[in-house]
Amino acid sequence: MKLISKYYVSLILLVLSVTVEAKLEADIAQVLRVVDGDSITVKVDQTNYRIRLAEIDAPEMAQPWGKESKSALREKLQDKEVALEVIDADRYGRLVAMVFLNGRQINREMVEEGHAWVYLEYLRDDSLLKPEATAKRKKIGLWGFEGAIPPWEWRKSKRK
């Protein structure tokens, strides 16, 4: 019974994400809110969507640089119109997307400016690794902290 339920939930999420993906790729989204350094809420045709920036993981709000990361994303996107390239839906019901503002890829900028890690577990674009290495070498943003802990490790340590 559990297996069947999981199957139907997965199927429903897939259908919804394909439908929403087609809708979002066709339209411009208005950024309503920056939740943290890698999540935003947007509006498309009177419908709000929660978006997780693809391939990056920003510090949690309680982590060092969490507030700075959110602030940087807010400076870039708050109340702006963005284009979305939806890749997937996550287990929290958010759409996972590349976010573009005036032709700039915001996901990449967050990594280049030291506001987020490349999320290796979900990485599709290896070209993000070089900007991360450069930011790390130059100690930009979160890389200026000794012993900066990736958010996925930080979250795991909090679950214990």
C-alpha positions, -999 to 999 in steps of 0.1 A, spaced: 0 0 0 28 24 9 46 17 -24 14 24 -43 9 57 -24 45 68 -32 39 59 -68 8 81 -71 24 110 -53 54 108 -76 31 106 -106 11 136 -95 43 156 -88 56 147 -123 24 158 -140 22 190 -120 58 199 -126 55 193 -164 24 214 -165 39 242 -144 72 240 -162 55 246 -196 36 275 -181 66 291 -163 89 288 -193 64 307 -214 60 336 -190 80 361 -170 78 357 -133 75 386 -108 96 380 -77 74 386 -47 97 374 -19 133 362 -13 130 335 13 167 328 18 199 327 -3 185 300 -26 147 302 -25 122 328 -38 85 331 -43 73 343 -77 40 351 -93 30 340 -128 -5 349 -141 -20 354 -106 -5 322 -93 23 321 -67 51 295 -70 79 286 -46 112 283 -65 145 267 -54 175 279 -73 190 249 -91 225 235 -85 234 258 -56 230 256 -18 232 288 2 240 288 39 209 283 62 198 315 80 213 303 113 246 296 96 274 321 92 268 341 60 231 330 59 217 365 63 243 380 39 234 354 13 197 362 16 204 399 14 225 395 -17 197 376 -35 172 401 -23 193 430 -38 194 412 -71 158 400 -74 133 416 -50 103 430 -70 121 422 -103 108 403 -133 128 371 -140 129 343 -165 128 307 -152 142 275 -166 124 249 -146 144 217 -141 126 197 -115 103 198 -85 118 190 -50 104 170 -22 91 202 -5 69 211 -35 92 238 -48 101 241 -84 138 238 -90 150 263 -116 177 284 -131 168 320 -126 177 347 -152 176 385 -148 183 406 -179 203 376 -194 223 371 -163 222 336 -146 216 344 -109 224 309 -97 259 313 -111 263 349 -97 255 336 -62 284 311 -65 308 336 -81 301 361 -53 306 336 -25 270 335 -14 264 298 -22 281 265 -27 277 244 -58 253 217 -48 273 187 -60 245 162 -54 223 179 -80 249 194 -103 242 193 -140 265 221 -152 302 215 -144 310 251 -154 298 262 -120 328 245 -104 354 270 -117 337 301 -103 333 284 -69 370 275 -69 379 311 -78 357 325 -50 372 300 -25 408 309 -35 401 346 -32 381 341 0 351 359 -14 319 360 7 313 328 28 348 316 18 363 343 41 352 323 71 376 296 84 359 263 84 328 273 64 304 243 66 284 234 35 246 237 43 240 200 35 265 190 62 252 216 86 216 203 82 227 168 87 245 177 119 213 194 132 193 162 126 214 142 150 
